[in-house]
């Protein structure tokens, strides 16, 4: 069975038609890397060509950089996905941790404070070879900052200073986004810092609804989101928050990239069916913007 058969086989192509329709309004939807068996498997030696199957439906993907970004892998994926494909480079290596985890592969660093935390030079050294492989005009570099325990001595002001130095030290060759894994540091001053630099805030998967109610939280001229809605209760709060985020971006004319995490049923077609139903709830928005309807009005 091919990867496409496992996730995508919709005879009437309802999902593909909706995804294409939303792209016309700069709403680009993809899967979180581990949300589908073939996409996550590609990074773990799944059969070749999986990204080409993925790109038949989706036009954007997250590429996890890790501690040692694999430029050769991204080059192969890019060649298969095509030139029109949009990449978001997920920076999730050591520089995103205030303290090294106790499971770190280097025993000497386990549990130690990280002198490289948010070091812009090291971040760019790692990600620059990847950025050179993609279209910088459409590339987003997402800094996925890990959570900082409340027991740490790091104050909010110190965190904000470190983030300021990081963002100001990165070359402005592409778009940047920040996922702040420490909820107590998601404050108005943090939003102001990002807004002044037109850097996107990426809310936590469970914080999307609250973020939409916070003035200035999504103040950049584009949005990047991650949501676990496909793994959550249908028509529940997460489904409502995702649809509200799409409407927010449409009203503000903000391009949106949304990366959705599916549940375990993604491998038997259930994930595709749930995504189709999720997008069907936004059909009235598409109808309202239809050129035919606008002409009739």
N, C-alpha and C positions, 0 to 999 in steps of 0.2 A: 504494500500500500504506500502510495506516495505521500509526502508531507502535505500536499494540497488536499488530498482525499481526507486526511485526518482532521483538518480544521476547516477547510473552505468550501466543501462541495455543496453549494446551494444551486439547485437546478435552474431557478428563475433569476439568479444573480441579483437578488434584492440587495445584498450587502454591497456588492461592487458598485451598483448604480447609486446607492446612497453615498458611499465614500467619494465617488467621483463628483457627485453633486456638491458635496460640502467643500471639496477642493476649490471649486469655482469661487467660494467665499473665503478663501484662505484659512479654512479649517482642515488641518491635516491630522489624521489619526493613525496611530501605530500601536504596537504591543510592547509592553515591558519585556526585556529580553527573555525572562524565564516564564513568560505567560503562554507560550506555545511550544509544543514539543519540538517542532522542527527548527524554530528560531533559536531557542536555547541550545538545542542539540548541535546546531551548526558550530557554536563556540566550543563544543565538546566532541568534535569529530563526527557529527552527523553526516550523512551522505552529501556529496557536493551538489551544488545547484539549489540548495534550500532557500537561499536568500532571493534567488530569481523567482521561486514559487511565492515567497512572501511578497515580493514587489509586484506580483500580479494583482494583489489587492491593495496593499498599503504603499504609501510613498514616503514614509519617514520611519526612522528607527533610532533607538538609543544604542550607542556602541560603548560598552563598559571598558574604560582604559586600564583599570587595575594598577598594580604596582609597577608592572613592566608592560607598557602599551605595545601592542603587536601591530606595527604599521603594515607588515606583510599581509596579515589577515584582513585588515581594513581595505587594502588595495585589492585583494581578491574579491571581497564582498562588493566593493564599489564597482568593479568591472562587471559583475553579474547583475547588480541592481540597476545600473544605468545612470546616465548623467543627470537626469531630472530628479533623482532620489535625494531626499533631504536627510542629513545626518545630524544627530545631537551627540556630541562626545561627552560621555559621563566621566568626569574626573573623580575617581573614588579611591585613589592611592593613599600612600602614607601621609602626604601633605594635608589631607583632609582630617587628620586625627590630632586632637590636642595632646592626648596621651596614647602611646602605643598599646594596642590590645595585648592581653596576656597570652593570646594564641598566635602572636606574631611569629613568623618563621625564623626570625633572628632572635635567638634566646637572650642575647645581650640587651635587646631593646624592650623586652616584654615588661609592661607596666611602667616604663619610663616616660617622663615628659618629652615631648617631641619638639626639638629645636627647629624643625623644618615646617612647623604648622603654618599653613597659608603662606608659604614662601613663594612669591611670584616667579622668581627665577627658576626654581626647581619645577614648579608646575608647568611653566612654559617649555622648559627643556624636554619634559616628558610628552607634552601634547603637541608641540610644534610639528614633529614629523607626521602626525595624523592630520593636522589642519592643512598641511601642504597637499594632501591627497584628495581633499574634497573641495567643493565650491565654497569659498569663504563667504560669498554673499549670502548663502543660505545656511551656513554652518552655525550651530549654537554650541558653545562650550559650557557645560553645566558643572559647577563646583558643588559636589555633594558633601557638605561639611557634616561630619559625624557629631552625634550628640555629646555634650559635655556634662558630666555628672555635677550635681549641685554641691557635692563635697569638695570640688576643685576650687582652688584659690582664684581662678580667673574671673574677673569682674566683667560686667557688661561693657564698661568703657574700654577695658583692655581688649576685649573681643572685637569691639567696633573699630578700635585702632588697628588691630591686626588685619581685619577685613578691608579697611580703607587702604592700607599699604599694599595689600594683595591686589585689589582691583586697580589701583592707580599704577601698579607695576607691570600689569599685563598689557601687551601691545594691542591697540584697537584695530585688529585685522578681521575680527568676526564678532558675533553677538555673544554676550555672556549672560549666564543665569546662575542663581545661587539657591540651593536647597539648604536651609538652616535647620539642622537636626536638634537644636536646643530650643524648645518652645519658650522658655523664660527670656530668651534673647530676641524673640520676635516682637519688637517694640517699635513705636513710631519713629524713633531715631534711626533704627535699622532700615525701615522702609524709606525714610528720607535719604539715607546714604545711597541706596540702590536707585531711587528715583532721580537723584542728581546726576547719576552716571548712565541713566537709561538701561540699567541692569535688571533683568527679570527676577522676581521672587517666585520660587517654585514651592508652593505649600506642601506640607506633608499630606500623605494620602487621606488621612482622617480629618484634615483641617481645612478642606476646600470650602465647605459651606461657611465656616466662620471667616475665612479669608475674604470671601466675596462681600461680607458685611462690613469689612474693615476699610475705611477710607484710605486711599493711597497704597493699599497693599499690592495691587496689581497696576502700578502707575507707569510702568514702561510701555513703549508703543507696540509691544508684542507680548504674547503669553506662552509659557511652556508649563504644562501640567503633567502630573502623574496621578493616576487614580486607580484604586482597587475595585471600582464599581462592578466590573464584570464578575468578580468573585463574591459580591455582596447580594443582599436580598433584592430581588427584582422590584422596581418601583419604590425602593426604600430611599433613605436620606442621601446615600451616595449617588444613586441614579439621578435624583433631583438636583444635587449639587453639580454634577457634570453637565446636565442640560442647562442649568442656570449659568454656568461658566461659558458655554457656547453662546448663549444669548448676550451675556456681558461683552464678550469679544466682538460679536456682530454689531452691537449698538455702539461700541467704541471704535469700530473699524480697526481692531487689533488682530493681526494674524495669530492663529492659535495652533500649537502643536500639543496634542494630548496623547499620552502613552498610557495604555490601559492594561491592567493585570487581570488575567482570566483565572478561573479556578481550575481544579483538576479535570473537569469535564471538557476542557478545551481540546483534548485530543480525540474526542469522539464526535465532533461536530457541534456539541453543545455550546462551545464558546462562540462560534459563528452565529448561531441562532440567538444567543443572548445579546450579542453586539447588534444584530439586526433589529431586535426589539428595542434596545436602548436608543438607537438612532431613529427608529420609527416614531418615538415620542417627540422628535423634533421636526417631523414632517410638516406641521403647520407653519414653522418658520421658513422652510423651503418654499412652501406654497405661497406664503405672503410675499416672498422676494422673487417669485417667478416672473420672468420678462413678459409672459403672456398675460398674467394677472395685472401687472403694472400698466401694460398697454391698454387693457380693457378699462382700467380705472381712469 
